[in-house]
Amino acid sequence: MQINSKSNFIRRVQEAFLLKKISKKTASHFKTVYEKFDIKKKSEADEKAVELLNELISESIMKQKR
């Protein structure tokens, strides 16, 4: 699944999909919902996406260390 966007949210969804933390269907759903947001909500989603990815990466690292 290839998503070309400057959005942090969409990039984070793509990274979560690539890390196999979410399914392709879920990633597509997130993208569709995001596209329906207005500018203010997109900005809020972009900020939260950074936090989400950091959590996913730290969980992935901890699992690899086990």
N, C-alpha and C positions, 0 to 999 in steps of 0.2 A: 504494500500500500504506500503510494507516494503522495505526499501532501506538500505543495509548494506554497509557502506563506511566510510572511514576516512576523506573524503572531507568535508570541511566546507560548500561548495556550496550545495552539495547533502543533508547534514544534515539540512541546512537552508530551502531548498525546502521542505523537509519532515515536518519540523516544521510549515512552512507556510501552507502546506496542512492540517496538524492536527488542526491548528488554523482556518481552513476553509476560508483562505484568497485566496487560489487558488484551482482550481478543480484537480481531479485525472488526467485528461487528460493533463492539463497544467503541472503538476508536472512530468508526464512521458515524456512530450516533453522537458522540461528543462534538465532532466537526459540524454536523448538521445543526445541532442545538446552538453551538457557538455562532454560526452564521446568521441565526435569527436574532441575536442580541443587538441592542443598540450600542453606540460607541462607549458610553459610560460603563455598561456591564461588560463589554469586551475588555476594557482596561482593567477592571476588577478581576476578571477571569485570568488575564495575563499575569497579574501579580500572584494570584493563588497557584497558578501553574508552576511557577518557580519553586514554591514551597513543596508542592506535591512531588515534583521530580526529585528534589533533594531527599525526601522521605523514601521514595522508591529506590534510589541509588544506595542510600545507607542500608536499607533492608537487604538489598541484593548483595552488598559487600559483606554484611554480617553472615548471610547464608553461605557465601563462598568460603568464609573463614572456618566454618564448622567442618 
